Amino acid sequence: MRLIAIEEHFNLPEIETAPEQGGRINPAGDLLYDLDDGRLASMDAAGIDVQVLSSSTTSVQYFEPARSVELARKANDHLAAAIARHPDRFYGFATLPTPDPAAAVVELERVVRDYHFKGAMPTRPGQFSTPTTVTSSRRSHSPSRRPDGDGTSTPACIPSDSSCRVCSTGSRVCI
């Protein structure tokens, strides 16, 4: 049986040390930047086969909308490169620019389509303003599910109210 660790964090120095973060530095520090040998060695030592990676709590939701969009894309591209280097060890949850809900939908669609990310898990409740339906250029839908184009949808685990719980679909979103 494979052991899969969910909600394992990473970050980019550019996000972590940005002036907008107000000096908040994650105590895990450089450990969050390592998506190669050090992290893999730690996983092996703990008996973890796969990590589902998402950005840390000092992520992009605290930035102005345009900056949030830019940094979310950088974080997702960075994570996708790590997944490509270690496809049997890492899966990804998208970093979403939640200050811009429409851009968050577009980014979620992009990373699931292009990088096969497993969904998203924002780190702060109430990140999307009401109503929770946003319109992209192609469709209107709730950001809590990402349409796959084949009549199904991928759970995104995006809260639309004041609480964020584990996705009700369980491991389907993570494996």
Secondary structure by P-SEA (a helix, b strand, c coil): cbbbbcbbbbbbccccccccccccccccccccccccaaaaaaaaaaccccccccccccccccccaaaaaaaaaaaaaaaaaaaaaccccbbbbbbcccccaaaaaaaaaaaaacccccbbbbcccccccccccccccccccccccccccccbbbbcccccccccccccccccccc
